[in-house]
Amino acid sequence: MLAVDLDFQGNLSDSMGCDLRELVNSRRTVHRLMLEPTADYSQYIEQVRPRLDLLPAALDMDAGTLLEALGVFRELRLKNKLQPAQKHYDYCVVDTPPAINTPTLNGLVAADLVIIPIETSRFALVGLTQLLATVHEVRQAHAPGQHVMALSTIHSARQVFDREVRAQVVDIFTEEFVFESVIPRHVAVGEATADRKAVVEVSTTSPATMAFHQLVKEIRELLGDEQEESARKSARVAK
């Protein structure tokens, strides 16, 4: 699997154990990759876990300014750079910034599936209309077959307010485009983040870990990979 961190804060890269200061000095970040016409993505890869590679990010505002100043087709930079990677990875997960900027547009253009995580909070739906309008424009121009799904996060089914926010999400997206999986509010997630690890690595039986496993299953089913895997297993058994 390949992970791509498009957020200049580099939270994903930091949680995977990368030295953000060293990344700034070396300029081996995904944003610099997008700026270099002849650069190969493999030169920027960090192997952060077994079977998991990362194109990292760090606080490099010069790169951000240069990306925003690019001209025509700037939103295709990442997709073009990752084209050769398709034969080496089963999945590519792109973490985008919260702002709708050039890195975010690049992430949207490159995606077969866009997941919009929506926290259970009073301001959860603020800015959602603008984001959905941008996603719609990207789909029309670059990815007509793209799936768009909402995901409820930091959620407690026992709280009335949380249930109300999720109901609003379902009203906006309709049930068909909201994952059944809900990422719960759980202390194990914060503890894992503090240790620069994923909750599935440090708390294998926590409700959050179970929720992420269920989410992965839903994603695979949505993309058709679950059925393909079952068919492959059946074929192997038949042999």
Secondary structure, DSSP 4 states (H G I P E B T S, - for coil): -EEEE--TT-HHHHHTT--HHHHHHHT-SHHHHHH-TT--GGGG-EEEETTEEEE-----HHHHHHHHH--TTGGGHHHHHHGGGGGT-S-EEEEPPSS-SHHHHHHHHH-SEEEEEEESSTTTTTTHHHHHHHHHHHHHHT-TT-EEEEEEEEE-TT-HHHHHHHHHHHHHH-GGGEEEEEEE--HHHHHHHHTTS-HHHH-TTSHHHHHHHHHHHHHHHHHTHHHHHHHHHHHHHH-
